[in-house]
Amino acid sequence: MLTKRIIACLDVKDGRVVKGVQFLDLIDAGDPAALAKRHALAGADEIVLLDITATHEGRGTLLEAVARTARELFVPFTVGGGIRSAEDAAAVFNAGADKISINSAALADPGLIDAIGRSFGAQAVVVAIDARRDAENKDPVGAAGVYVHGGRKRTGRGVLEWAREAESRGAGEILLTSMDADGTRQGFDCELTARVSDAVRIPVIASGGAGSVEHFAAVFTRGRAHAALAAGIFHFGVADVRTLKQELAAAGIPMRLPC
């Protein structure tokens, strides 16, 4: 089994990190630069910063927050939100990002994946998918749908077919967020993650529902995820990255342990 990654996520609104439940009821969690530094020092393999209202508000990424956060980091740094063109991506890279994450804009114009990949390399392109199970379908996981605009709007596209198209266009990774599990701390959606992991050859990052060591172990084994992302449990001290990785390693999950 390849070494698994633990990723700390910063959902940013108005320059502050926030956390909610199923994309709603947001509460303040702190300063992005300070939290990013803290999580990296604790052993997070990567940091993801998502400007969660940029698309809904029709604006670009908050580059000042990106630059300020990047200056504190020594681990790979991914930024998403408000990136609608290769030029937008270039501005985010220039502000200090190592990778960019695209979601709504890629669905509106799938060619954006190709364009950014050609300019900066597939390894720098993460396609984020906000997914919700279709409870009315006899196969609710297989029929899971893709949502955009911070989970506000259903696209009519299926998660599996969109993940495959993103890969075919040159995405280097898929960031899969279960809207059903988001913020609940009841566990990742392992079945959905496994379906997507089996559908593509590129790494899949699981997001939504982290609450315990067992949840991470499950998504790495049953969910076949390459990486797992969490936010609130790290921001509010429910779990420490260093301790989490040590416990996962003791359970047989291959981890890069912090010094």
N, C-alpha and C positions, 0 to 999 in steps of 0.2 A: 504494500500500500504506500502510495506517495505521501510525502509530508503534507499535512493539512494546515490551512492558514486560518488564523483568527483575525477578523477585521472589525475595527471599531468604527461605527458610523456616527457622523454628526449631521443631523437634520437641522438646517439653518433657516431661520425666518427673521427678517429685519436685523440681520447681523448677530443673532443670538441662537444658541443651540436649543432646540425644543424637542419634546417627546410627547406622543399621544397614544391613543388606543384606536386601532383600525383607521388611522389617518385623521382622527378627530380629537377634540378635547386636549389641545396642546398646552403644555406647561413648560416654563423656562428651566433649562438644565445648565446654563452657564455660557462662558466665553469659548468660542471655537478653538482659538489658538491655545488657550490654557488647557482645555480638555484634550486636544490632540496630543500635546506634549506629554500630558500625564499618562494617557493610554499607551503611547509609544514607549515611554520609559518603563511601563509595566510589562512590556513584551508583545504588544499588538504587532502583527506582521505587516499590516497595512492600515491606513486611515482613509475613510471615504467621507467627503463633505458633499452633501446634497442641498442645494438652494431650493427648498421645496415649494416655494411660491413664485419662482421666476417665470415659469411657463404660464401659470394661471394669471399672473399680473402683466404678462406680455412684455417682459424686460429681460435684459441680459444678466449674466451671473454677477454676483457681488464680488468683483475682482479684488477689492481691498481686503475683504475677509479671507479670500483665497491666499493672497500674498502674505498676509500677516500669519496665517496658519502654516504656510509652507516654510516660513523662516524658522519655525520651531521643530521641524521634522527631519528625521534621518531614515525614515522608512518610506516605502512607496505611498504616494498620495494621489487619490482619485477624486475628481470633482465633477459634479453633475448639476443640471438645472440651468435653463436659459441658453443652452448651446444649440443653435439652429443652423450653423454653417461651418465650413472649414475655417473661415476667418474667426468666428467665435471661439472655435477650439484652439486656434493659434493664440488668441489672447489669454485663454485660460492656461495653456502650457507656458506662456511667457510669464504668467503670474506665479508659476512654481509647481503646477500639477505635473505628475508623471503619466497619468492616464485621464481620459475623460469618459463620463458616463452619459449616454443619450437615451431618451425614452420617447416622449411625445413627438419630438421633432423627427425621430427616425421612423415612427409610424406614419407621420404625415408625408415624409419624403424618404423612403428606404434607401435611395441613392446616397443619402448623407453618410451612411455607414461606409459605402465604397469610397466616397470622396475623402473622408477623414482617414480611413485606412491607407489610401494611396499616399496621402501627404505625410502621415506620422507613423504608419505601421500598424498592423492588426493588433499587436501586443498593447497598443495604447488606447484601443477602442473597447469599451464595455457597453453592452446594450442592456439597459435595465428594463425589466418586465414586471409590472404590477398586476398580479393575477388574483382572480377570485373564482372559486369553484362554482359550477352551475348546478345549484341544488335541485333544479327541476329536471335535469337530465338523468337518465339511468346510469350514466357513467360521469358523475359530477367532476371527477378529477381530469379524465381525458377530455372533457368538454369545457374545462376551465377557460375563462375569457380574459382578455387583456384590457386593462383600464389605463386612462391617461388623465392629465391635468390633476395630479395629486390624488388619483383614485376617484375623481368626480364623474368621469365619463367613460362609458363602455364603448369600445371600438368596433365590436362585432367580429374581431379576429380571435382565433384560438391560440392559446399559449404555445402548444407544441409546434404548430405550423409556423408561427412567428419566430420561435427560437431557431427552427431549422433555416428559415430565410435569413435571419440575422447572421447565422454562421456562414451561409453560402455567400453572403455579401462581404465577409471579411471581418466580422466581429471577433475579438480575441477572447472574450469572456461573456457570460450571461449573469446578470445580477437579478435573481428571482426573488421577488417579495410576495409572500402570501398575505393578501389583505385580510383574509379570514383570521389569520394567526397574529397579525401585527399588534405588538404592544400587550398581548394577553399574558405573556410569560407562561403559556401552557404547552409550549413545545413547537418546534418547526413543523411545517407540513411535509413530512418525510415522503409521503406517497407522491405528492405533486413534484417534489424535488427529484425523486428517483425517476419519474416519467420524463422530466426534462433532461436529466443527466443521461438517460438512455437514448434520448432522441438526437443528441448532438455529440460531437467529439471534443469540443472546446470545454474549458473549465466552467462549472456552474457554482456560483456563490449563493448560498441559501440565506434568506433574510425573513424575519418575522416570527416572533414567538419564543425567542430564547429566554429561559428562566432558570436553568440549572445545568450542571455538568452533564447529566444524563441526556438532556435535550441535544447538546452538541454531539455527544457520542452517537446518539441515534441518527442524526442527520448525516454524519460522516459514514456510518455503516449502512443502515437501512435506506437513507436518502441518497447515498452515493455522491454527496456533495464534495467538491474540491476545497471549498472554503465556507466558513460560516460567519455571518455578520450580525452584530448586536449593537444596541445603542443604550437604552435606558438602564439595563442591568449594570453597565459599566459606569455610566454617568452618575447614577445615584448610589453607587457603592454596594449594590446587591451582590456583585461578583467582581473579582479582581482578575485581570488577564493573566498575570503570572501564576496565581494559584490554579486558575482554570486549566491552563496548559499543563501544569504539573500533574493535575489529577487526570486529565485526558491521557497523558503519556503513561501514567501508572496503569490506566485501563487498557493500554495496548494501542492507542491511537497515535500514530507518528506525528510528533510535534517538534518545531524548532524552539527549544527552550531558551528563555532569556538568561543572560549571565547573572 
